[in-house]
Amino acid sequence: MKCSIQNCPGQYEDKLIVHTVRSKGCVVVIENVPVEVCRVCGDVLLRPYMVRHIEVMLKATGQPKKSVPMYEYIG
């Protein structure tokens, strides 16, 4: 599929990414999320069914499999 960003000549390709979202006041990192990424500009498209799946997963999930350190930028 052609990229939806104005004047970008790229095409989207299927990839797995690490997706970060805020849920219940916490930052949640989800690995291996299937998305479409533009080969030229890097625009990322989450399919609507995947957004719904992530929302359901976040409501039903207990403890995460892993934890990671989080840093806050102080400029």
KOLGU-4560 file (N, C-alpha, C; in nm, 3 decimals, padded with zeros to 5 digits):
<recs>
<n_xx: 00.084 n_yy: -00.118 n_zz: 00.000 ca_xx: 00.000 ca_yy: 00.000 ca_zz: 00.000 c_xx: 00.089 c_yy: 00.124 c_zz: 00.000 mol: A seq: 1 type: MET>
<n_xx: 00.047 n_yy: 00.227 n_zz: -00.074 ca_xx: 00.123 ca_yy: 00.351 ca_zz: -00.081 c_xx: 00.113 c_yy: 00.426 c_zz: 00.052 mol: A seq: 2 type: LYS>
<n_xx: 00.221 n_yy: 00.491 n_zz: 00.088 ca_xx: 00.227 ca_yy: 00.569 ca_zz: 00.212 c_xx: 00.123 c_yy: 00.680 c_zz: 00.210 mol: A seq: 3 type: CYS>
<n_xx: 00.060 n_yy: 00.705 n_zz: 00.327 ca_xx: -00.045 ca_yy: 00.807 ca_zz: 00.337 c_xx: 00.010 c_yy: 00.946 c_zz: 00.370 mol: A seq: 4 type: SER>
<n_xx: 00.141 n_yy: 00.957 n_zz: 00.392 ca_xx: 00.202 ca_yy: 01.087 ca_zz: 00.421 c_xx: 00.218 c_yy: 01.165 c_zz: 00.291 mol: A seq: 5 type: ILE>
<n_xx: 00.174 n_yy: 01.290 n_zz: 00.292 ca_xx: 00.177 ca_yy: 01.373 ca_zz: 00.173 c_xx: 00.318 c_yy: 01.383 c_zz: 00.114 mol: A seq: 6 type: GLN>
<n_xx: 00.329 n_yy: 01.359 n_zz: -00.015 ca_xx: 00.453 ca_yy: 01.367 ca_zz: -00.094 c_xx: 00.554 c_yy: 01.257 c_zz: -00.063 mol: A seq: 7 type: ASN>
<n_xx: 00.519 n_yy: 01.159 n_zz: 00.017 ca_xx: 00.611 ca_yy: 01.047 ca_zz: 00.041 c_xx: 00.587 c_yy: 00.942 c_zz: -00.067 mol: A seq: 8 type: CYS>
<n_xx: 00.693 n_yy: 00.900 n_zz: -00.137 ca_xx: 00.677 ca_yy: 00.802 ca_zz: -00.244 c_xx: 00.681 c_yy: 00.657 c_zz: -00.194 mol: A seq: 9 type: PRO>
<n_xx: 00.692 n_yy: 00.637 n_zz: -00.065 ca_xx: 00.713 ca_yy: 00.503 ca_zz: -00.009 c_xx: 00.591 c_yy: 00.413 c_zz: -00.011 mol: A seq: 10 type: GLY>
<n_xx: 00.618 n_yy: 00.287 n_zz: 00.018 ca_xx: 00.516 ca_yy: 00.184 ca_zz: 00.031 c_xx: 00.526 c_yy: 00.125 c_zz: 00.172 mol: A seq: 11 type: GLN>
<n_xx: 00.412 n_yy: 00.082 n_zz: 00.225 ca_xx: 00.412 ca_yy: 00.018 ca_zz: 00.356 c_xx: 00.452 c_yy: -00.129 c_zz: 00.343 mol: A seq: 12 type: TYR>
<n_xx: 00.521 n_yy: -00.178 n_zz: 00.445 ca_xx: 00.555 ca_yy: -00.319 ca_zz: 00.453 c_xx: 00.524 c_yy: -00.368 c_zz: 00.594 mol: A seq: 13 type: GLU>
<n_xx: 00.492 n_yy: -00.496 n_zz: 00.605 ca_xx: 00.462 ca_yy: -00.556 ca_zz: 00.735 c_xx: 00.589 c_yy: -00.571 c_zz: 00.818 mol: A seq: 14 type: ASP>
<n_xx: 00.580 n_yy: -00.531 n_zz: 00.946 ca_xx: 00.692 ca_yy: -00.545 ca_zz: 01.039 c_xx: 00.638 c_yy: -00.572 c_zz: 01.178 mol: A seq: 15 type: LYS>
<n_xx: 00.726 n_yy: -00.616 n_zz: 01.265 ca_xx: 00.697 ca_yy: -00.629 ca_zz: 01.408 c_xx: 00.774 c_yy: -00.520 c_zz: 01.480 mol: A seq: 16 type: LEU>
<n_xx: 00.705 n_yy: -00.448 n_zz: 01.569 ca_xx: 00.771 ca_yy: -00.339 ca_zz: 01.640 c_xx: 00.752 c_yy: -00.355 c_zz: 01.791 mol: A seq: 17 type: ILE>
<n_xx: 00.820 n_yy: -00.270 n_zz: 01.865 ca_xx: 00.797 ca_yy: -00.254 ca_zz: 02.008 c_xx: 00.708 c_yy: -00.131 c_zz: 02.021 mol: A seq: 18 type: VAL>
<n_xx: 00.589 n_yy: -00.149 n_zz: 02.078 ca_xx: 00.490 ca_yy: -00.042 ca_zz: 02.089 c_xx: 00.480 c_yy: 00.001 c_zz: 02.234 mol: A seq: 19 type: HIS>
<n_xx: 00.480 n_yy: 00.131 n_zz: 02.258 ca_xx: 00.471 ca_yy: 00.186 ca_zz: 02.392 c_xx: 00.339 c_yy: 00.261 c_zz: 02.406 mol: A seq: 20 type: THR>
<n_xx: 00.269 n_yy: 00.238 n_zz: 02.516 ca_xx: 00.139 ca_yy: 00.302 ca_zz: 02.539 c_xx: 00.126 c_yy: 00.330 c_zz: 02.689 mol: A seq: 21 type: VAL>
<n_xx: 00.049 n_yy: 00.432 n_zz: 02.723 ca_xx: 00.023 ca_yy: 00.461 ca_zz: 02.864 c_xx: -00.113 c_yy: 00.399 c_zz: 02.899 mol: A seq: 22 type: ARG>
<n_xx: -00.116 n_yy: 00.323 n_zz: 03.007 ca_xx: -00.239 ca_yy: 00.256 ca_zz: 03.050 c_xx: -00.247 c_yy: 00.260 c_zz: 03.202 mol: A seq: 23 type: SER>
<n_xx: -00.360 n_yy: 00.306 n_zz: 03.253 ca_xx: -00.382 ca_yy: 00.312 ca_zz: 03.398 c_xx: -00.270 c_yy: 00.387 c_zz: 03.469 mol: A seq: 24 type: LYS>
<n_xx: -00.219 n_yy: 00.494 n_zz: 03.407 ca_xx: -00.114 ca_yy: 00.574 ca_zz: 03.467 c_xx: 00.026 c_yy: 00.517 c_zz: 03.457 mol: A seq: 25 type: GLY>
<n_xx: 00.041 n_yy: 00.405 n_zz: 03.388 ca_xx: 00.171 ca_yy: 00.341 ca_zz: 03.373 c_xx: 00.211 c_yy: 00.336 c_zz: 03.225 mol: A seq: 26 type: CYS>
<n_xx: 00.339 n_yy: 00.335 n_zz: 03.200 ca_xx: 00.390 ca_yy: 00.316 ca_zz: 03.065 c_xx: 00.404 c_yy: 00.166 c_zz: 03.042 mol: A seq: 27 type: VAL>
<n_xx: 00.343 n_yy: 00.116 n_zz: 02.934 ca_xx: 00.345 ca_yy: -00.026 ca_zz: 02.902 c_xx: 00.417 c_yy: -00.044 c_zz: 02.770 mol: A seq: 28 type: VAL>
<n_xx: 00.509 n_yy: -00.139 n_zz: 02.765 ca_xx: 00.585 ca_yy: -00.170 ca_zz: 02.645 c_xx: 00.540 c_yy: -00.308 c_zz: 02.596 mol: A seq: 29 type: VAL>
<n_xx: 00.499 n_yy: -00.315 n_zz: 02.469 ca_xx: 00.450 ca_yy: -00.440 ca_zz: 02.412 c_xx: 00.541 c_yy: -00.477 c_zz: 02.295 mol: A seq: 30 type: ILE>
<n_xx: 00.600 n_yy: -00.596 n_zz: 02.302 ca_xx: 00.692 ca_yy: -00.641 ca_zz: 02.196 c_xx: 00.615 c_yy: -00.717 c_zz: 02.088 mol: A seq: 31 type: GLU>
<n_xx: 00.674 n_yy: -00.717 n_zz: 01.968 ca_xx: 00.626 ca_yy: -00.797 ca_zz: 01.854 c_xx: 00.484 c_yy: -00.761 c_zz: 01.809 mol: A seq: 32 type: ASN>
<n_xx: 00.455 n_yy: -00.632 n_zz: 01.803 ca_xx: 00.324 ca_yy: -00.586 ca_zz: 01.755 c_xx: 00.329 c_yy: -00.576 c_zz: 01.603 mol: A seq: 33 type: VAL>
<n_xx: 00.240 n_yy: -00.647 n_zz: 01.531 ca_xx: 00.240 ca_yy: -00.639 ca_zz: 01.386 c_xx: 00.181 c_yy: -00.506 c_zz: 01.337 mol: A seq: 34 type: PRO>
<n_xx: 00.257 n_yy: -00.436 n_zz: 01.254 ca_xx: 00.216 ca_yy: -00.307 ca_zz: 01.199 c_xx: 00.259 c_yy: -00.299 c_zz: 01.054 mol: A seq: 35 type: VAL>
<n_xx: 00.223 n_yy: -00.187 n_zz: 00.990 ca_xx: 00.275 ca_yy: -00.156 ca_zz: 00.857 c_xx: 00.364 c_yy: -00.033 c_zz: 00.873 mol: A seq: 36 type: GLU>
<n_xx: 00.485 n_yy: -00.037 n_zz: 00.816 ca_xx: 00.581 ca_yy: 00.071 ca_zz: 00.827 c_xx: 00.623 c_yy: 00.115 c_zz: 00.686 mol: A seq: 37 type: VAL>
<n_xx: 00.623 n_yy: 00.247 n_zz: 00.661 ca_xx: 00.668 ca_yy: 00.298 ca_zz: 00.532 c_xx: 00.818 c_yy: 00.280 c_zz: 00.519 mol: A seq: 38 type: CYS>
<n_xx: 00.859 n_yy: 00.227 n_zz: 00.407 ca_xx: 01.003 ca_yy: 00.203 ca_zz: 00.383 c_xx: 01.083 c_yy: 00.332 c_zz: 00.370 mol: A seq: 39 type: ARG>
<n_xx: 01.016 n_yy: 00.442 n_zz: 00.333 ca_xx: 01.087 ca_yy: 00.568 ca_zz: 00.309 c_xx: 01.086 c_yy: 00.658 c_zz: 00.432 mol: A seq: 40 type: VAL>
<n_xx: 00.967 n_yy: 00.692 n_zz: 00.482 ca_xx: 00.958 ca_yy: 00.791 ca_zz: 00.590 c_xx: 00.943 c_yy: 00.731 c_zz: 00.729 mol: A seq: 41 type: CYS>
<n_xx: 00.912 n_yy: 00.601 n_zz: 00.737 ca_xx: 00.900 ca_yy: 00.535 ca_zz: 00.867 c_xx: 00.764 c_yy: 00.550 c_zz: 00.933 mol: A seq: 42 type: GLY>
<n_xx: 00.664 n_yy: 00.607 n_zz: 00.863 ca_xx: 00.530 ca_yy: 00.619 ca_zz: 00.919 c_xx: 00.480 c_yy: 00.480 c_zz: 00.959 mol: A seq: 43 type: ASP>
<n_xx: 00.414 n_yy: 00.472 n_zz: 01.074 ca_xx: 00.367 ca_yy: 00.344 ca_zz: 01.127 c_xx: 00.215 c_yy: 00.343 c_zz: 01.130 mol: A seq: 44 type: VAL>
<n_xx: 00.155 n_yy: 00.236 n_zz: 01.076 ca_xx: 00.010 ca_yy: 00.218 ca_zz: 01.080 c_xx: -00.024 c_yy: 00.096 c_zz: 01.164 mol: A seq: 45 type: LEU>
<n_xx: -00.103 n_yy: 00.118 n_zz: 01.269 ca_xx: -00.159 ca_yy: 00.008 ca_zz: 01.347 c_xx: -00.295 c_yy: -00.023 c_zz: 01.287 mol: A seq: 46 type: LEU>
<n_xx: -00.320 n_yy: -00.146 n_zz: 01.252 ca_xx: -00.450 ca_yy: -00.185 ca_zz: 01.198 c_xx: -00.555 c_yy: -00.173 c_zz: 01.308 mol: A seq: 47 type: ARG>
<n_xx: -00.679 n_yy: -00.134 n_zz: 01.273 ca_xx: -00.784 ca_yy: -00.116 ca_zz: 01.375 c_xx: -00.805 c_yy: -00.239 c_zz: 01.462 mol: A seq: 48 type: PRO>
<n_xx: -00.801 n_yy: -00.358 n_zz: 01.404 ca_xx: -00.820 ca_yy: -00.479 ca_zz: 01.486 c_xx: -00.708 c_yy: -00.494 c_zz: 01.587 mol: A seq: 49 type: TYR>
<n_xx: -00.586 n_yy: -00.448 n_zz: 01.552 ca_xx: -00.473 ca_yy: -00.460 ca_zz: 01.644 c_xx: -00.489 c_yy: -00.361 c_zz: 01.760 mol: A seq: 50 type: MET>
<n_xx: -00.539 n_yy: -00.242 n_zz: 01.732 ca_xx: -00.565 ca_yy: -00.144 ca_zz: 01.839 c_xx: -00.667 c_yy: -00.201 c_zz: 01.937 mol: A seq: 51 type: VAL>
<n_xx: -00.774 n_yy: -00.261 n_zz: 01.885 ca_xx: -00.876 ca_yy: -00.321 ca_zz: 01.972 c_xx: -00.817 c_yy: -00.437 c_zz: 02.053 mol: A seq: 52 type: ARG>
<n_xx: -00.733 n_yy: -00.517 n_zz: 01.988 ca_xx: -00.671 ca_yy: -00.631 ca_zz: 02.057 c_xx: -00.582 c_yy: -00.582 c_zz: 02.172 mol: A seq: 53 type: HIS>
<n_xx: -00.506 n_yy: -00.478 n_zz: 02.149 ca_xx: -00.419 ca_yy: -00.423 ca_zz: 02.253 c_xx: -00.503 c_yy: -00.368 c_zz: 02.368 mol: A seq: 54 type: ILE>
<n_xx: -00.613 n_yy: -00.298 n_zz: 02.335 ca_xx: -00.701 ca_yy: -00.244 ca_zz: 02.440 c_xx: -00.757 c_yy: -00.356 c_zz: 02.527 mol: A seq: 55 type: GLU>
<n_xx: -00.803 n_yy: -00.465 n_zz: 02.465 ca_xx: -00.856 ca_yy: -00.580 ca_zz: 02.540 c_xx: -00.747 c_yy: -00.643 c_zz: 02.624 mol: A seq: 56 type: VAL>
<n_xx: -00.628 n_yy: -00.659 n_zz: 02.566 ca_xx: -00.516 ca_yy: -00.719 ca_zz: 02.636 c_xx: -00.480 c_yy: -00.637 c_zz: 02.760 mol: A seq: 57 type: MET>
<n_xx: -00.478 n_yy: -00.505 n_zz: 02.748 ca_xx: -00.441 ca_yy: -00.420 ca_zz: 02.861 c_xx: -00.545 c_yy: -00.427 c_zz: 02.973 mol: A seq: 58 type: LEU>
<n_xx: -00.672 n_yy: -00.443 n_zz: 02.939 ca_xx: -00.776 ca_yy: -00.454 ca_zz: 03.042 c_xx: -00.767 c_yy: -00.586 c_zz: 03.116 mol: A seq: 59 type: LYS>
<n_xx: -00.727 n_yy: -00.693 n_zz: 03.046 ca_xx: -00.728 ca_yy: -00.827 ca_zz: 03.104 c_xx: -00.595 c_yy: -00.870 c_zz: 03.164 mol: A seq: 60 type: ALA>
<n_xx: -00.489 n_yy: -00.797 n_zz: 03.139 ca_xx: -00.356 ca_yy: -00.840 ca_zz: 03.177 c_xx: -00.329 c_yy: -00.819 c_zz: 03.325 mol: A seq: 61 type: THR>
<n_xx: -00.264 n_yy: -00.917 n_zz: 03.385 ca_xx: -00.221 ca_yy: -00.906 ca_zz: 03.523 c_xx: -00.081 c_yy: -00.848 c_zz: 03.528 mol: A seq: 62 type: GLY>
<n_xx: 00.010 n_yy: -00.922 n_zz: 03.584 ca_xx: 00.150 ca_yy: -00.879 ca_zz: 03.594 c_xx: 00.220 c_yy: -00.891 c_zz: 03.459 mol: A seq: 63 type: GLN>
<n_xx: 00.306 n_yy: -00.795 n_zz: 03.426 ca_xx: 00.383 ca_yy: -00.804 ca_zz: 03.301 c_xx: 00.486 c_yy: -00.917 c_zz: 03.308 mol: A seq: 64 type: PRO>
<n_xx: 00.526 n_yy: -00.964 n_zz: 03.190 ca_xx: 00.627 ca_yy: -01.071 ca_zz: 03.184 c_xx: 00.764 c_yy: -01.020 c_zz: 03.224 mol: A seq: 65 type: LYS>
<n_xx: 00.792 n_yy: -00.893 n_zz: 03.193 ca_xx: 00.921 ca_yy: -00.833 ca_zz: 03.224 c_xx: 00.898 c_yy: -00.692 c_zz: 03.275 mol: A seq: 66 type: LYS>
<n_xx: 00.999 n_yy: -00.635 n_zz: 03.339 ca_xx: 00.996 ca_yy: -00.493 ca_zz: 03.373 c_xx: 01.124 c_yy: -00.429 c_zz: 03.321 mol: A seq: 67 type: SER>
<n_xx: 01.114 n_yy: -00.301 n_zz: 03.290 ca_xx: 01.229 ca_yy: -00.229 ca_zz: 03.235 c_xx: 01.246 c_yy: -00.098 c_zz: 03.312 mol: A seq: 68 type: VAL>
<n_xx: 01.369 n_yy: -00.048 n_zz: 03.318 ca_xx: 01.388 ca_yy: 00.081 ca_zz: 03.383 c_xx: 01.328 c_yy: 00.193 c_zz: 03.297 mol: A seq: 69 type: PRO>
<n_xx: 01.276 n_yy: 00.295 n_zz: 03.362 ca_xx: 01.222 ca_yy: 00.409 ca_zz: 03.289 c_xx: 01.289 c_yy: 00.535 c_zz: 03.341 mol: A seq: 70 type: MET>
<n_xx: 01.334 n_yy: 00.618 n_zz: 03.248 ca_xx: 01.402 ca_yy: 00.741 ca_zz: 03.283 c_xx: 01.318 c_yy: 00.859 c_zz: 03.239 mol: A seq: 71 type: TYR>
<n_xx: 01.326 n_yy: 00.968 n_zz: 03.311 ca_xx: 01.256 ca_yy: 01.090 ca_zz: 03.276 c_xx: 01.357 c_yy: 01.192 c_zz: 03.228 mol: A seq: 72 type: GLU>
<n_xx: 01.330 n_yy: 01.252 n_zz: 03.113 ca_xx: 01.420 ca_yy: 01.355 ca_zz: 03.059 c_xx: 01.403 c_yy: 01.484 c_zz: 03.139 mol: A seq: 73 type: TYR>
<n_xx: 01.512 n_yy: 01.537 n_zz: 03.185 ca_xx: 01.512 ca_yy: 01.665 ca_zz: 03.257 c_xx: 01.605 c_yy: 01.757 c_zz: 03.180 mol: A seq: 74 type: ILE>
<n_xx: 01.548 n_yy: 01.857 n_zz: 03.117 ca_xx: 01.627 ca_yy: 01.946 ca_zz: 03.031 c_xx: 01.672 c_yy: 02.071 c_zz: 03.097 mol: A seq: 75 type: GLY>
</recs>
